[in-house]
Each structure stands twice: as C-alpha cells, then as structure tokens.
Amino acid sequence: MTDAPILEAIALDKVFRVRRKGAPHDIHALKNVETQLHPGETLGLVGESGSGKTTLARILIGIEEPTRGEVRFEGNAVRSAEGWRELRRQVQYVFQDPFTALCPTMRIGAALAEPLAIHGICPKPERKDRVAKMLGLVGLSADMAGRLPYQLSGGQRQRVNLARALMLEPRVLICDEIVSGLDVSVQAQVLALLVDLQGKLDLSLIFISHDLRVVRYLCDRVQVMLLGDTVEHGPTAEVFDDPQHEYTRKLLDAIPDRDHAARISKSALQYG
C-alpha cells in the first residue's frame, strides 16, 4: 500500500480495572497495539474470544477510551469531542447481532433516519426518500421502512444494519462478526453485498472475525491478535500460506472444513 492510512491506532494500551473477590484487579486488554487501514482496503482482525480485537475496534470508533496511545483519522490525532463526533460520521460500526442492534419498537424507516437527525443533516422532508434509496442499495424494498425488526429475517436485519451504518455516507465500516449468526447461504449473500457496497461507495473496511475461512476470501491484509497483542500481520495470502507464529498456525489448523471458504467465495461471486 502506498496511500497514507485513513485510520490508524498508535501504541494503544487498554487496561480495565475489575474486582475479583473484592480486590481490584487490572486486565490488560490491549498492549501497545498498532494498526493501519488504507483507503479502499479490507483489513481482517482475527483471534479467539478475549484476544482484544473488539476492544481495538471500539477504541477506533470512540466507544472506549484508550489507557494510552491515540487514534488518527487521515493523519490527524482525534482528541477533542468535536473530533470524535466527526470521526463517528466517517467511521461507522456494524454490530454482530442484527436483532439487538435495532430498537425492537422502532420501525425500520425511523431507525435508518435516526443518524441523520442526530447529526443534523438532510432536511426532514428528504429523509424518507433517502431511507428508500438506502434500502434499495442493500437489496431491500422501500416498504421495509414500515416494518418492525421482528418482522424481518436475520439476513434482512443485517442488511438494515448495513443501511443504517451507510446513512451518513461514511468512508470506513467496522464490521464485527456480522455474518457469524447467519447460515452459509445467507453469509454468502451478505458478504457479496458488502463487497459490492465497498466498490460502489469506495469504502475501507475492518472485518472482525474468528472465521478464517471467510477472512481469507474477503480481506487484503490480516492482523492476528492474542491476549491483547498483535502476533502476526501482513497480506492475507502470505499469512495464510506461510504463517510465522505458532498461534496463527494453531488457528489455521483448527479450521474444520477448508473447502467451506471456497464454497462461500463461489456462492458470493454468483450472487446477484
């Protein structure tokens, strides 16, 4: 990559203070972690539960504050409240559970329009048309706007969450295990949609997953995390074909069906 990074983490530490049996105890969730996301690329963050990948992502969008280190967007450190507010327009998060990410009593149209109201953009009379346009972009009909989340399938709800994340026209999407709860055929459709949206909207993606079968076919680079550390990173093909760290080899050896990724990739290419 020759382009300057659009989003960076610089020397991030994150310590959580918890109590165990009444005594305070520090948990080091991140230890001097760095990462870079370049324009137009997809970076995979992989590792088992507790590896720190979601903590890193939550810091990148300002949900969590680092104990030490900083986040930079387009080369500028994000420090002020105004800076974080602008970053949240440009960097959007798509959560793992497509149902709990939506308010169960809020109709889909209102949920999609909410970010526009929060940020004070797009006049109210124009929001309905913008919602319909965004639903179409993710492959849903405009009449979905009048439905409640429980009336949609899991795949449809995840499309709605993608649409909601795109309402502010961000430059970066952070996707946190967004297909882990879907069956294989729906996974393929959502992944194909994500790739299509990336090309149409010139998006940069951070894709968090424990499923290396999906990561191999989706991500340009991969960053492997273990207990808050980065243990390996590089171009996905290089890391997968010649892993240098024992933990990376362990993750690859644990893949139950190496042909599964090929089936996902083939289905994705045929989608649409």
C-alpha positions, 0 to 999 in steps of 0.5 A: 500500500502506498496511500497514507492510512485513513485510520490508524491506532498508535501504541494503544494500551487498554487496561480495565480495572475489575474486582475479583473477590473484592480486590481490584484487579487490572486486565490488560486488554490491549498492549501497545497495539498498532494498526493501519487501514488504507483507503479502499482496503479490507483489513481482517482482525482475527483471534479467539474470544478475549484476544482484544480485537473488539476492544481495538475496534471500539477504541477506533470508533470512540466507544472506549477510551484508550489507557494510552496511545491515540487514534488518527483519522487521515493523519490527524490525532482525534482528541477533542469531542468535536473530533470524535463526533466527526470521526463517528460520521466517517467511521461507522460500526456494524454490530454482530447481532442484527436483532439487538442492534435495532430498537425492537419498537422502532420501525425500520424507516425511523431507525435508518433516519435516526443518524441523520437527525442526530447529526443534523443533516438532510432536511426532514422532508428528504429523509424518507426518500433517502431511507428508500434509496438506502434500502434499495442499495442493500437489496431491500424494498422501500416498504421495509421502512414500515416494518418492525425488526421482528418482522424481518429475517436475520439476513434482512436485519443485517442488511438494515444494519448495513443501511443504517451504518451507510446513512451518513455516507461514511468512508470506513465500516467496522464490521464485527462478526456480522455474518457469524449468526447467519447460515452459509447461504445467507453469509454468502449473500451478505458478504457479496453485498458488502463487497459490492457496497465497498466498490460502489461507495469506495469504502475501507473496511475492518472485518472482525472475525474468528472465521478464517475461512471467510477472512481469507476470501474477503480481506487484503491484509490480516492482523492476528491478535492474542491476549491483547497483542498483535502476533502476526500481520501482513497480506492475507495470502502470505499469512495464510500460506506461510504463517510465522507464529505458532498461534496463527498456525494453531488457528489455521489448523483448527479450521474444520472444513477448508473447502467451506471458504471456497464454497462461500467465495463461489456462492458470493461471486454468483450472487446477484 
